[in-house]
């Protein structure tokens, strides 16, 4: 159960980071010591957020049954 809420926390953190990138107006961001396009950075965090949210929803659905 604890691990399930960690997935929800990662989803929320990822969404906050994505919103924050829109507010800062940067064109590049550093990821693993490599500068990448901001849209690629947002895509990476979107995949992390969506993946964690899907896992959270699947686990919460199976725990209810």
N, C-alpha and C positions, 0 to 999 in steps of 0.2 A: 504494500500500500504506500509506503514511504517513497519508493521508487516511482510510483505513479504520479505523485505530486511533483517530483523533480522534473518530469516531462512537462507538466503544466508550467512550471517555473521557467524552463527553457523556452517554451513557446511565448510566454509573456516578455521575457528578456529580448528575444529575437524581434518581436514586434516593436518594442521600445527602440531598439537599435535602428530598425528600418525607418521609423518615424523620425528619429533624431537625424538620420542622414538627409532626409528631405528638408529639415529645418536649417541645417548647417550650410548647405549650398556648396559643398565640396565637389570636385570633379574626379578626384582619385582618393583612394584609401589604401592603407598598408595592411596586408594580410599575410602573415608568415614571412615578414621582412621583404615582401614584394609589393610594389605599387600596382594596383589594379584599378580598372574603371569602376566608378561608383555603382553602376548598374549591375556589374558582375558581383560586387560586394553585397549589394542588396539581394541578389539572387541566391547567393550562398546562405545568407541569414534567413531568407524566405524558405529555402529547403529545410534548414534546421528547424525553423518554427513549425512548418506544416508537418514535417515528419514527427516531431515530438507531440504535436497536437493529435495526430492520427493514432499514435501509440497510446496516448492518454485516453482517448475516446474508446479505443478497443478494450483496454484494460478495465476501464470503468464499466463498460457494458458487460464484460464477462464477470466482473465481481458482483454485479447486481443479480445475475442469474444463479 
